[in-house]
Amino acid sequence: MYQFKLLRKDPSSGARLGRICTTHGEVNTPVFMPVATQGTVKSLIPETVQNLGAEMILANTYHLYLRPGYEIVKKLGGLHKFMNWGAPILTDSGGFQVYSLGALRKISDDGVIFKSHIDGSKHFISPELAIEIQEALGSDIMMCLDECTAYPASFREAEKSLALTLNWARRSKAIKKNNEQALFGIIQGGIYPDLRLRAVEDISKNIGFDGYAIGGLSVGEPKEEMLSIASLTTPLLPDDRPRYLMGVGTPEDIVTCVDYGIDMFDCVIPTRCARHGLLFTNHEKVVIKHAQHRDDDSPLDGTCDCYTCRNYSRAYLRHLYMAKEILAMVLNTIHNVRYFMHLMERIRAAIRDGKYREFKNSFLTDPNTAISQQTSFE
């Protein structure tokens, strides 16, 4: 049965230590969820993901609806059995993917008509169907269907978008049937503080959910705007529910937003960067294709305990990447996912010790630890 326990607040900051309890196990927060869009964390088997320290993953409703189809997943025992993952799963509603389709979608009060990015076939998803799909998948945490407000958007456009999200949130909660699954509401409102405040009031007080997500950020707005909205919105959310910042996941953004009181993060950054040869370490940013690594016999990160760093040199990782070997993606992803899991372990330890602000300041003042979302792979 779903439950959230707030275990500790850091006295030096807004950081929180908590635990999410689900049918499929417990999740220590703050948590970073590796993204398993189509029921897999790209290039890794589920046992490896769990051994790297992941306690919860994120799968995508939109993609699993299109392929293989939620009826098939349900028939075969649900998503946990289908992908051989025994720990908790959060499914997003597909709202962001529909948003990203642009001209291939048409939004109305009823829901969204869109064309599949796979074959161009036409589909319709309503708030009710989004819940039906997620209940069939059997995820531990479901998300309401929302409209991700575009950037830039005028106040009037953002206000109209928020009204739609609020309407869909009410319909999502009303249709939910399975008490074993939690349902999170999503705070929208673009970059407008007044709209974000209105969203918090309606979503958390007038409707009420098991947890709350801040959506519509990291969609092209300046970093300062993203951090401003996150810092404004987070403390207004209920203290006794998890707070989830959707799609935000550079190391420096995670460390900063934990200070605001965020409990949950997800992002494709560790896996996508791994496939492009950009590797996170505790000392430097490594673009593995660079010639300086050609004959370097040292590990990627001598302080890392992952399988890649314990067994392979930078020279070998560069060779695999330049040769376009599949093993390059595997070893790189193992390392990047472990880096993020270890970062979360360090964050939780700092909160537990009551020293989070000290940890944050130390982390952010070392330029080698900060990798922006605009980092070039060149």
C-alpha positions as CSV (number, residue, x, y, z in Angstrom):
1,M,0.0,0.0,0.0
2,Y,1.3,3.5,-0.9
3,Q,2.6,5.7,1.9
4,F,5.1,8.6,2.2
5,K,7.1,9.1,5.4
6,L,8.9,12.4,6.0
7,L,11.9,11.3,8.1
8,R,13.9,14.5,8.5
9,K,14.2,18.1,7.5
10,D,17.7,19.5,7.2
11,P,18.1,22.5,9.6
12,S,20.4,24.3,7.3
13,S,18.2,24.2,4.2
14,G,14.9,23.1,2.7
15,A,16.2,19.6,2.0
16,R,14.1,16.7,3.1
17,L,14.8,13.0,3.8
18,G,11.9,10.7,3.2
19,R,10.7,7.2,2.2
20,I,8.0,6.2,-0.3
21,C,6.4,2.8,0.5
22,T,4.8,0.9,-2.3
23,T,3.6,-2.6,-3.1
24,H,6.9,-3.3,-4.8
25,G,9.2,-1.9,-2.2
26,E,10.5,1.2,-0.5
27,V,12.2,4.2,-2.1
28,N,14.5,6.5,-0.2
29,T,14.2,10.2,-1.1
30,P,15.6,12.4,-2.5
31,V,15.6,9.9,-5.4
32,F,16.7,10.0,-9.0
33,M,14.7,7.7,-11.4
34,P,16.5,6.4,-14.4
35,V,14.3,6.6,-17.5
36,A,13.0,3.4,-18.9
37,T,10.8,5.0,-21.6
38,Q,9.8,1.8,-23.4
39,G,10.1,-0.6,-20.5
40,T,13.9,-0.6,-20.5
41,V,16.8,1.6,-19.4
42,K,18.6,1.7,-22.7
43,S,21.6,-0.7,-23.0
44,L,21.2,-2.2,-19.4
45,I,19.5,-5.3,-18.1
46,P,17.1,-4.7,-15.1
47,E,19.3,-6.5,-12.6
48,T,22.2,-4.2,-13.5
49,V,20.1,-1.1,-13.0
50,Q,19.0,-2.3,-9.6
51,N,22.6,-3.2,-8.6
52,L,23.7,0.3,-9.5
53,G,21.5,1.6,-6.8
54,A,18.3,2.5,-8.6
55,E,15.2,2.1,-6.4
56,M,12.6,3.3,-8.8
57,I,12.5,3.8,-12.6
58,L,10.2,5.8,-14.9
59,A,8.4,4.3,-17.8
60,N,6.3,6.2,-20.4
61,T,2.6,5.8,-21.0
62,Y,2.6,7.3,-24.5
63,H,5.3,4.9,-25.8
64,L,3.9,1.8,-24.1
65,Y,0.4,2.6,-25.4
66,L,1.7,2.7,-29.0
67,R,4.0,-0.3,-28.7
68,P,3.4,-3.0,-27.6
69,G,0.0,-1.8,-26.4
70,Y,-1.2,-1.7,-22.8
71,E,-3.7,-4.5,-23.3
72,I,-0.7,-6.8,-24.1
73,V,1.3,-5.7,-21.1
74,K,-1.8,-6.3,-18.9
75,K,-2.4,-9.7,-20.4
76,L,1.2,-10.7,-19.7
77,G,1.0,-9.8,-16.0
78,G,1.7,-6.1,-15.9
79,L,4.8,-4.0,-16.5
80,H,6.8,-5.3,-13.6
81,K,6.5,-8.9,-14.8
82,F,6.8,-7.9,-18.5
83,M,10.1,-6.2,-18.0
84,N,11.4,-8.3,-15.1
85,W,11.6,-5.4,-12.7
86,G,10.6,-6.1,-9.1
87,A,11.1,-2.6,-7.7
88,P,8.7,0.4,-7.9
89,I,7.8,2.0,-11.2
90,L,6.5,5.5,-11.9
91,T,4.7,6.0,-15.2
92,D,4.3,9.5,-16.6
93,S,1.0,10.3,-18.4
94,G,2.4,10.9,-21.9
95,G,1.5,14.6,-21.7
96,F,5.1,15.7,-22.4
97,Q,5.5,13.4,-25.4
98,V,2.2,14.6,-26.8
99,Y,3.3,18.2,-26.3
100,S,6.5,17.5,-28.2
101,L,4.6,16.2,-31.2
102,G,3.7,19.8,-32.1
103,A,1.8,19.9,-35.3
104,L,0.9,16.2,-35.0
105,R,-1.5,16.8,-32.2
106,K,-4.8,18.6,-31.6
107,I,-5.9,19.5,-28.0
108,S,-9.5,19.9,-26.8
109,D,-11.3,19.8,-23.5
110,D,-12.0,16.1,-24.1
111,G,-8.3,15.1,-24.6
112,V,-5.7,15.0,-27.3
113,I,-5.8,13.7,-30.8
114,F,-2.4,12.9,-32.1
115,K,-0.6,11.0,-34.8
116,S,1.8,8.3,-33.9
117,H,5.5,9.1,-34.4
118,I,6.0,5.5,-35.5
119,D,3.5,5.1,-38.4
120,G,1.4,8.2,-38.5
121,S,-1.8,6.5,-37.3
122,K,-4.3,8.6,-35.5
123,H,-5.0,8.2,-31.7
124,F,-6.9,9.8,-28.9
125,I,-6.0,10.0,-25.3
126,S,-8.3,11.5,-22.6
127,P,-7.5,11.9,-18.9
128,E,-9.6,8.8,-18.3
129,L,-7.8,6.7,-20.8
130,A,-4.4,7.8,-19.5
131,I,-5.4,6.4,-16.1
132,E,-6.9,3.3,-17.6
133,I,-3.6,2.6,-19.4
134,Q,-1.5,3.2,-16.3
135,E,-3.7,1.0,-14.2
136,A,-3.3,-1.7,-16.8
137,L,0.4,-1.3,-16.7
138,G,0.3,-1.7,-12.9
139,S,2.8,1.1,-12.1
140,D,3.2,2.1,-8.4
141,I,2.8,5.8,-9.1
142,M,0.7,7.2,-11.9
143,M,0.6,10.8,-13.3
144,C,-2.5,12.8,-14.3
145,L,-2.7,13.7,-18.0
146,D,-1.7,17.4,-18.3
147,E,-0.9,19.9,-20.9
148,C,2.7,20.9,-20.8
149,T,2.7,24.7,-21.2
150,A,5.0,25.7,-24.1
151,Y,7.8,28.2,-23.8
152,P,7.4,31.0,-24.6
153,A,3.7,31.5,-23.9
154,S,1.7,34.6,-23.1
155,F,0.0,34.8,-19.7
156,R,-3.4,34.2,-21.4
157,E,-2.1,31.1,-23.2
158,A,-0.5,29.8,-20.0
159,E,-3.8,30.5,-18.1
160,K,-5.8,28.6,-20.7
161,S,-3.4,25.7,-20.6
162,L,-3.5,25.6,-16.8
163,A,-7.3,25.5,-16.8
164,L,-7.2,22.5,-19.0
165,T,-4.7,20.7,-16.8
166,L,-6.8,21.4,-13.7
167,N,-9.9,20.0,-15.4
168,W,-8.1,16.9,-16.5
169,A,-6.7,16.5,-12.9
170,R,-10.2,16.4,-11.5
171,R,-11.3,13.9,-14.1
172,S,-8.2,11.7,-13.5
173,K,-8.8,11.5,-9.8
174,A,-12.5,10.7,-10.3
175,I,-11.8,7.8,-12.6
176,K,-9.0,6.2,-10.6
177,K,-10.0,2.7,-9.3
178,N,-6.9,0.9,-8.0
179,N,-6.1,1.9,-4.4
180,E,-2.7,0.1,-4.6
181,Q,-1.5,2.7,-7.1
182,A,-0.7,6.3,-6.1
183,L,-1.8,9.2,-8.3
184,F,0.2,12.5,-8.5
185,G,-1.2,15.8,-9.6
186,I,0.9,18.1,-11.8
187,I,1.5,21.8,-11.2
188,Q,1.6,23.8,-14.4
189,G,1.4,27.6,-15.1
190,G,4.4,28.3,-17.3
191,I,6.8,31.0,-16.0
192,Y,4.1,33.0,-14.3
193,P,4.2,33.0,-10.5
194,D,0.5,33.9,-10.2
195,L,-0.5,30.9,-12.2
196,R,1.8,28.6,-10.3
197,L,0.2,29.7,-7.1
198,R,-3.2,29.2,-8.5
199,A,-2.2,25.7,-9.6
200,V,-0.9,24.8,-6.2
201,E,-4.1,26.0,-4.5
202,D,-6.4,24.0,-6.9
203,I,-4.3,20.8,-7.3
204,S,-3.3,20.4,-3.6
205,K,-6.1,21.9,-1.6
206,N,-9.2,21.7,-3.8
207,I,-8.5,18.3,-5.4
208,G,-5.8,16.6,-3.4
209,F,-3.4,13.8,-4.6
210,D,-0.9,11.3,-3.2
211,G,2.0,13.4,-4.4
212,Y,2.7,16.5,-6.4
213,A,4.8,17.2,-9.5
214,I,6.1,20.4,-10.9
215,G,5.8,20.2,-14.6
216,G,6.4,22.4,-17.6
217,L,10.0,23.3,-16.7
218,S,13.2,22.5,-18.6
219,V,11.2,23.1,-21.9
220,G,13.4,25.8,-23.3
221,E,13.1,28.5,-20.6
222,P,16.3,30.1,-19.2
223,K,17.9,28.2,-16.3
224,E,17.2,31.2,-14.0
225,E,13.5,31.0,-14.8
226,M,13.4,27.3,-14.1
227,L,15.1,27.6,-10.8
228,S,13.0,30.7,-9.8
229,I,9.7,28.8,-10.5
230,A,10.9,25.7,-8.7
231,S,12.1,27.6,-5.7
232,L,8.8,29.5,-5.5
233,T,6.5,26.5,-6.0
234,T,8.1,23.8,-4.0
235,P,7.7,25.2,-0.4
236,L,4.0,25.8,-1.1
237,L,3.3,22.1,-1.7
238,P,2.0,19.9,1.2
239,D,4.7,18.9,3.6
240,D,3.4,15.3,4.0
241,R,3.5,14.4,0.3
242,P,6.4,13.7,-2.1
243,R,7.4,16.6,-4.4
244,Y,8.6,15.7,-7.9
245,L,10.4,18.0,-10.3
246,M,9.7,16.4,-13.7
247,G,12.4,16.1,-16.3
248,V,15.1,18.1,-14.5
249,G,18.3,16.2,-14.0
250,T,21.7,17.8,-14.4
251,P,23.8,17.2,-11.3
252,E,23.9,20.9,-10.3
253,D,20.1,21.2,-10.9
254,I,19.4,18.2,-8.6
255,V,21.7,19.5,-5.9
256,T,20.2,23.0,-6.1
257,C,16.5,21.8,-6.2
258,V,16.9,19.4,-3.3
259,D,17.7,22.6,-1.3
260,Y,14.2,23.8,-2.3
261,G,12.6,20.7,-0.9
262,I,12.3,18.5,-4.0
263,D,12.1,14.8,-3.3
264,M,12.0,13.1,-6.8
265,F,13.8,13.7,-10.1
266,D,14.0,12.0,-13.5
267,C,15.9,12.7,-16.6
268,V,17.4,11.0,-19.7
269,I,20.7,12.9,-19.2
270,P,22.8,10.0,-17.7
271,T,21.8,7.5,-20.3
272,R,21.6,9.8,-23.3
273,C,25.0,11.4,-22.4
274,A,26.5,7.9,-22.0
275,R,25.5,7.0,-25.6
276,H,27.1,10.2,-26.9
277,G,30.3,9.6,-25.0
278,L,29.9,12.3,-22.3
279,L,30.7,10.8,-18.9
280,F,30.2,12.3,-15.4
281,T,33.0,12.0,-12.8
282,N,33.7,13.5,-9.5
283,H,36.6,15.4,-10.9
284,E,36.0,16.4,-14.5
285,K,33.7,16.2,-17.5
286,V,35.0,13.5,-19.8
287,V,34.3,13.4,-23.5
288,I,35.7,10.0,-24.2
289,K,36.4,10.4,-27.9
290,H,39.0,13.1,-27.3
291,A,42.5,12.1,-28.4
292,Q,44.0,12.6,-24.9
293,H,42.3,9.4,-23.8
294,R,43.8,7.3,-26.6
295,D,46.6,5.7,-24.5
296,D,45.3,6.5,-21.0
297,D,45.5,3.4,-18.8
298,S,43.8,5.0,-15.9
299,P,40.1,4.3,-15.0
300,L,37.4,6.8,-15.9
301,D,37.1,7.8,-12.3
302,G,39.4,6.3,-9.6
303,T,36.9,7.1,-6.9
304,C,34.0,5.3,-8.5
305,D,33.0,1.8,-7.5
306,C,31.1,0.9,-10.7
307,Y,32.0,-2.2,-12.8
308,T,33.3,0.0,-15.6
309,C,35.7,2.0,-13.5
310,R,36.9,-1.2,-11.7
311,N,37.7,-3.1,-14.8
312,Y,38.4,-0.8,-17.8
313,S,40.7,2.0,-18.9
314,R,39.9,5.3,-20.5
315,A,41.9,4.0,-23.5
316,Y,39.6,1.0,-23.9
317,L,36.4,3.0,-23.4
318,R,37.6,5.4,-26.1
319,H,38.5,2.5,-28.5
320,L,35.0,1.0,-28.0
321,Y,33.3,4.4,-28.6
322,M,35.3,5.2,-31.7
323,A,34.7,1.7,-33.1
324,K,31.0,2.1,-32.5
325,E,30.8,-1.0,-30.4
326,I,27.7,-1.8,-28.5
327,L,29.8,-2.4,-25.4
328,A,30.7,1.3,-25.4
329,M,27.1,2.2,-24.6
330,V,26.8,-0.5,-22.0
331,L,29.9,0.4,-20.1
332,N,29.3,4.2,-20.4
333,T,25.7,3.8,-19.2
334,I,26.8,1.7,-16.2
335,H,29.1,4.4,-15.1
336,N,26.8,7.4,-15.7
337,V,23.8,5.7,-13.9
338,R,26.1,4.8,-11.0
339,Y,27.4,8.4,-10.8
340,F,23.8,9.7,-10.4
341,M,22.9,7.0,-7.9
342,H,26.1,7.8,-5.8
343,L,25.2,11.5,-6.0
344,M,21.8,10.8,-4.5
345,E,23.5,8.7,-1.8
346,R,25.8,11.6,-0.9
347,I,22.8,14.0,-0.9
348,R,20.8,11.8,1.5
349,A,23.9,11.4,3.8
350,A,24.3,15.1,3.9
351,I,20.7,15.7,4.9
352,R,20.9,12.9,7.5
353,D,24.0,14.6,9.0
354,G,22.3,18.0,9.0
355,K,24.9,19.4,6.6
356,Y,23.1,19.8,3.3
357,R,23.8,23.5,2.7
358,E,27.5,22.8,3.3
359,F,27.4,19.9,0.8
360,K,25.5,22.0,-1.7
361,N,27.9,24.9,-1.6
362,S,30.9,22.7,-1.9
363,F,29.5,20.8,-4.8
364,L,28.4,23.9,-6.7
365,T,31.6,25.9,-6.2
366,D,33.6,23.1,-7.9
367,P,33.2,23.8,-11.6
368,N,34.3,20.3,-12.5
369,T,31.1,18.9,-11.0
370,A,28.7,21.1,-12.9
371,I,27.6,20.0,-16.4
372,S,24.9,22.1,-18.0
373,Q,22.1,20.9,-20.2
374,Q,23.7,22.8,-23.1
375,T,27.0,20.9,-22.8
376,S,28.5,20.1,-26.2
377,F,29.6,16.6,-27.0
378,E,32.4,18.0,-29.1
